[in-house]
């Protein structure tokens, strides 16, 4: 799911919101190998249909993986992968990778962001996001999908509905460009979210 390496528009679609819009489906999008293992085992045991969205660009990353034969991860529960007080970044799948890189650079400037890995897109753990926004008062959503009708659109609606008075800045989001994916490596870089995009958006919502 999502863009691979220079395979143009035929093999670069992100179907996160497509599947998540279907009532009756459960949809998960793991970032780490450990979550991929735990969520897959839970999905196999679940009596309902579960869609597992893997980004092949993460296959080359190295993660620690539990060797516990009974290890599973629950569907519908997000994870706070980095604690912070200045702004909340909500992401999933490859978006977690870009967000962690950005957080490292922001920390060098004294900016401490909280990163939430959704892991599950349906059901969506909005409570974890709400709690974080109440703490940081700022929200940036990162996803690889196109902006229209996206996961970030749904989260933005829920946040402004439930905790609008806690926001000190407009909700910001980073999506792929609203165009078909190109083949050119230079254009691919422009199409996808990036560490630089996230850093700029965090500073924007902090009015820096």
C-alpha positions in Angstrom: 0.0 0.0 0.0 1.4 3.4 -1.0 4.2 4.4 -3.2 7.0 2.0 -4.1 10.3 3.0 -5.7 9.8 4.8 -9.0 6.9 2.7 -10.3 4.8 5.7 -11.4 1.0 6.0 -11.0 0.3 2.3 -11.8 1.7 1.0 -8.5 1.7 3.9 -6.1 -1.8 4.2 -4.7 -2.6 4.6 -1.1 -5.9 2.8 -0.3 -6.1 3.7 3.4 -9.2 5.8 3.2 -10.8 3.7 0.5 -10.9 0.6 2.8 -11.5 2.5 6.0 -14.7 3.9 4.6 -16.3 0.5 4.3 -18.6 -0.5 7.3 -17.8 -4.0 8.5 -14.1 -3.9 7.5 -11.3 -3.6 10.0 -8.2 -1.8 8.6 -4.7 -1.8 10.1 -1.6 -0.1 8.8 1.5 -1.1 10.8 4.8 0.8 10.9 7.1 -1.5 12.8 7.8 -5.2 12.1 6.7 -6.0 15.7 3.3 -4.3 15.1 3.0 -6.1 11.7 3.5 -9.4 13.4 1.2 -8.7 16.3 -1.6 -7.2 14.2 -1.4 -10.0 11.6 -1.9 -12.7 14.3 -4.8 -10.8 15.7 -6.3 -10.4 12.2 -6.1 -14.1 11.5 -7.9 -14.8 14.8 -10.6 -12.2 14.2 -13.9 -13.5 12.9 -14.4 -10.3 10.9 -12.6 -9.3 7.6 -9.4 -7.4 8.3 -7.5 -5.5 5.7 -3.7 -5.2 6.5 -2.0 -2.4 4.6 1.8 -2.8 4.3 4.1 -0.3 2.8 6.9 -2.1 0.9 9.3 0.8 1.4 9.4 -0.2 5.1 10.6 -3.8 4.3 14.2 -2.8 4.4 13.9 -1.1 7.9 15.2 -3.0 10.9 13.1 -3.5 14.0 13.1 -5.6 17.2 10.5 -8.3 17.0 9.1 -10.3 19.9 9.8 -14.0 19.9 6.9 -14.8 22.2 4.7 -17.4 20.4 1.6 -15.8 22.0 2.5 -12.2 21.2 -0.3 -10.2 19.6 -1.3 -6.5 19.2 -4.9 -5.3 19.6 -6.7 -3.8 16.7 -8.2 -0.3 17.3 -5.5 0.9 19.7 -3.0 3.6 18.8 0.5 3.9 20.3 2.3 7.0 21.6 5.8 6.3 20.1 7.3 9.6 21.4 6.2 11.8 24.3 6.1 15.6 23.9 4.4 18.8 25.0 4.7 21.3 22.1 2.7 19.7 19.3 1.0 16.4 18.4 1.9 14.5 15.2 -0.6 11.8 14.2 0.6 9.4 11.6 0.7 5.7 10.5 2.7 3.4 8.3 5.5 5.2 6.6 4.4 8.5 8.0 5.8 7.3 11.4 9.2 7.0 9.8 9.2 10.6 8.5 7.7 11.9 11.7 10.4 10.3 13.9 13.1 11.8 11.7 11.5 15.2 12.0 11.2 14.9 15.7 14.9 14.2 16.1 15.7 17.4 14.2 13.1 19.5 16.1 14.5 18.3 19.4 17.8 19.8 18.5 16.0 23.2 18.4 14.3 22.6 21.7 10.9 21.6 20.2 9.4 18.5 21.8 6.6 16.8 19.7 4.4 13.9 20.6 4.0 11.2 18.0 1.0 8.9 17.8 1.1 5.9 15.5 -2.5 5.1 14.7 -1.7 1.5 13.7 -5.5 0.9 13.2 -7.5 3.0 10.8 -10.8 1.3 11.4 -11.6 1.2 14.2 -9.9 4.5 14.9 -8.5 5.2 18.3 -9.5 8.8 18.5 -9.4 9.0 22.3 -5.6 8.7 22.3 -5.4 11.6 19.8 -7.9 13.7 21.8 -5.9 13.2 25.0 -2.7 14.3 23.3 -4.2 17.4 21.7 -5.6 18.5 25.1 -2.0 18.4 26.3 -0.1 20.0 23.4 -2.9 22.2 21.9 -1.6 21.7 18.4 -2.1 18.9 15.8 -0.3 17.9 12.6 -1.6 14.8 10.7 0.8 13.0 8.3 -0.3 10.4 5.8 0.7 9.2 2.3 -2.7 9.4 0.8 -4.2 12.1 -1.3 -5.8 15.0 0.7 -9.5 14.7 -0.5 -11.6 12.3 1.6 -8.5 11.1 3.6 -7.9 9.7 7.1 -6.6 13.2 8.0 -10.0 14.7 6.9 -11.8 12.4 9.4 -9.4 13.1 12.2 -9.6 16.8 11.7 -13.4 16.7 11.9 -13.4 14.7 15.1 -10.8 16.9 16.8 -12.5 20.2 16.0 -15.8 18.7 17.1 -14.6 17.3 20.4 -11.7 19.5 21.6 -11.9 22.7 19.5 -11.4 25.0 22.5 -8.1 23.3 23.3 -6.5 24.2 19.9 -4.1 27.1 19.9 -3.6 26.9 16.1 -5.5 25.5 13.1 -5.1 21.8 12.5 -2.5 21.1 9.9 -2.0 18.1 7.7 0.6 16.7 5.3 -0.6 14.5 2.5 0.8 13.4 -0.9 0.4 15.9 -3.8 -3.1 15.8 -5.3 -1.8 14.4 -8.6 -1.0 10.9 -10.0 2.4 9.7 -8.9 5.3 10.4 -11.4 8.1 8.1 -12.4 10.9 10.7 -12.0 12.8 10.3 -8.8 12.9 14.1 -8.3 9.1 14.3 -8.8 8.5 11.3 -6.4 10.4 13.3 -3.7 8.2 16.3 -4.4 5.0 14.1 -4.4 5.5 12.4 -1.0 5.4 13.9 2.5 8.9 14.5 3.9 10.8 15.2 7.0 11.2 18.8 5.9 7.4 19.2 5.4 6.8 18.0 8.9 9.4 20.3 10.5 7.9 23.3 8.6 4.3 22.4 9.6 5.3 22.0 13.3 6.9 25.4 13.3 3.9 26.9 11.5 1.4 25.7 14.1 3.8 27.0 16.9 4.0 30.3 15.1 7.8 30.1 14.8 
